[in-house]
Amino acid sequence: MPKTSTDATVVNTEQLPHEPHTKTPLMLRHNSRKILVPRLANYEAMVKISKNKIRALRYVAVEHLTLTSTTVPGFEGEKAEISKELWPEVVDQLRTFDVQRVPESYTGFGKAGYGMGVREAPGNFIVKYEAFLTRWGISEGDCVKPEP
């Protein structure tokens, strides 16, 4: 029977996707957070674990998230997006990875693909869209222009 606990030092294995993993953990980085997670060969399982660990991403659709790393063999130091098809081949060689929204999912806010822009939020505050999303976990359709 897997050990479950509310203590932050014990992993609740009932919440993890049931996928085989190696004993060497992988470091998930998001903003200033660094979290050790199981090293899974299944791309979708890694995205789901990331969503579970990063509160700001919990309500972001899986298809709007991507895994990137600066530790891809042969491309060290360069931030590279890792495709679903290539993930199983490189996951054993990675030291760290990041999870973030796919830039194309920001279309309509600033230049397509850059992921930053401004949007008028309720209360007539101008906010940076990405910061607003990260802080409150709101999808772009939830923020509407107030009535004049």
C-alpha positions as CSV (number, residue, x, y, z in Angstrom):
1,M,0.0,0.0,0.0
2,P,1.5,3.4,-1.0
3,K,2.3,5.8,1.8
4,T,0.1,8.9,1.9
5,S,0.5,11.9,4.1
6,T,-0.2,15.6,4.2
7,D,3.5,16.1,5.3
8,A,5.3,17.9,2.4
9,T,8.3,15.6,2.8
10,V,6.3,12.5,1.8
11,V,5.2,12.0,-1.8
12,N,1.5,11.1,-2.1
13,T,1.9,8.4,-4.7
14,E,-1.9,8.0,-5.2
15,Q,-2.0,11.4,-7.0
16,L,0.9,10.5,-9.4
17,P,0.2,9.1,-12.8
18,H,0.8,5.3,-12.7
19,E,3.8,5.3,-15.1
20,P,7.1,3.5,-14.7
21,H,9.9,5.8,-13.7
22,T,13.6,5.7,-12.9
23,K,15.0,6.2,-9.4
24,T,16.8,9.4,-10.5
25,P,14.4,12.3,-10.2
26,L,14.2,15.2,-12.6
27,M,14.1,18.9,-11.6
28,L,11.0,20.8,-12.7
29,R,11.6,24.5,-12.8
30,H,8.9,27.2,-13.0
31,N,9.8,30.8,-12.3
32,S,11.9,30.6,-9.2
33,R,10.5,27.2,-8.0
34,K,12.6,24.0,-8.3
35,I,10.8,20.8,-7.7
36,L,12.1,17.2,-7.9
37,V,9.7,15.0,-9.7
38,P,9.7,11.4,-11.0
39,R,11.5,11.0,-14.4
40,L,8.7,9.6,-16.6
41,A,9.1,8.6,-20.2
42,N,5.5,9.5,-21.0
43,Y,5.2,13.2,-22.1
44,E,1.5,13.6,-21.1
45,A,2.3,12.2,-17.6
46,M,5.1,14.7,-17.1
47,V,2.8,17.5,-18.1
48,K,0.1,16.3,-15.7
49,I,2.6,16.1,-12.8
50,S,3.8,19.6,-13.7
51,K,0.2,20.9,-13.7
52,N,-0.3,19.2,-10.3
53,K,2.8,20.8,-8.8
54,I,2.5,24.3,-10.2
55,R,-0.7,26.0,-8.9
56,A,-0.8,28.6,-11.7
57,L,-1.0,25.9,-14.4
58,R,-3.7,23.7,-12.9
59,Y,-6.5,25.2,-15.0
60,V,-4.4,25.5,-18.2
61,A,-5.4,22.9,-20.8
62,V,-2.7,20.2,-21.4
63,E,-2.5,21.1,-25.1
64,H,-1.5,24.7,-24.1
65,L,1.6,23.5,-22.2
66,T,5.0,22.6,-23.4
67,L,8.1,21.1,-21.9
68,T,11.5,22.9,-22.5
69,S,15.0,22.4,-21.2
70,T,18.5,24.0,-21.4
71,T,20.1,20.6,-20.7
72,V,19.3,18.8,-24.0
73,P,22.4,16.9,-25.0
74,G,24.1,18.7,-27.9
75,F,22.1,21.9,-27.2
76,E,23.3,22.6,-23.6
77,G,22.7,26.2,-22.6
78,E,20.0,26.8,-25.3
79,K,16.4,26.7,-24.2
80,A,14.8,24.1,-26.5
81,E,11.2,23.0,-26.7
82,I,11.0,19.2,-26.5
83,S,8.4,17.6,-28.7
84,K,6.1,14.8,-27.5
85,E,7.7,12.4,-30.0
86,L,11.3,13.1,-28.8
87,W,10.6,13.2,-25.0
88,P,11.1,9.5,-24.4
89,E,14.5,9.5,-26.1
90,V,15.9,12.5,-24.2
91,V,14.3,12.3,-20.8
92,D,17.0,10.0,-19.3
93,Q,19.7,12.5,-20.3
94,L,18.0,15.7,-18.9
95,R,18.9,17.3,-15.6
96,T,16.2,20.0,-15.6
97,F,13.1,21.0,-17.5
98,D,10.6,23.8,-17.5
99,V,6.9,23.8,-18.2
100,Q,5.2,26.8,-19.7
101,R,2.3,27.9,-21.9
102,V,2.7,27.3,-25.7
103,P,3.4,30.8,-27.2
104,E,0.8,30.2,-29.9
105,S,-1.9,30.0,-27.3
106,Y,-1.5,33.7,-26.6
107,T,-2.8,34.8,-30.1
108,G,-4.7,38.1,-29.9
109,F,-2.5,39.6,-27.2
110,G,0.5,41.5,-28.6
111,K,2.4,39.9,-31.4
112,A,1.4,36.2,-32.0
113,G,4.0,33.9,-30.6
114,Y,5.6,36.3,-28.1
115,G,3.1,35.6,-25.2
116,M,3.1,39.1,-23.8
117,G,0.7,41.9,-24.3
118,V,-1.7,44.1,-22.3
119,R,-5.3,43.7,-21.7
120,E,-7.8,45.9,-20.0
121,A,-9.1,44.0,-16.9
122,P,-12.2,44.7,-14.8
123,G,-11.7,47.9,-12.9
124,N,-9.9,49.5,-15.8
125,F,-6.5,48.3,-14.7
126,I,-4.0,47.6,-17.5
127,V,-2.2,44.4,-16.7
128,K,0.4,42.3,-18.4
129,Y,-1.5,39.3,-19.6
130,E,1.1,36.6,-18.7
131,A,1.6,38.0,-15.2
132,F,-2.2,38.2,-14.7
133,L,-2.7,34.6,-15.9
134,T,0.2,33.3,-13.8
135,R,-1.0,35.1,-10.6
136,W,-4.7,34.2,-10.9
137,G,-4.8,31.2,-13.1
138,I,-7.4,32.8,-15.4
139,S,-7.9,31.9,-19.0
140,E,-7.9,34.6,-21.6
141,G,-11.7,34.3,-22.2
142,D,-12.4,35.0,-18.5
143,C,-11.0,38.6,-18.6
144,V,-13.4,40.9,-20.4
145,K,-13.4,44.7,-21.0
146,P,-15.7,46.5,-18.5
147,E,-18.7,48.4,-19.6
148,P,-18.0,52.2,-20.0
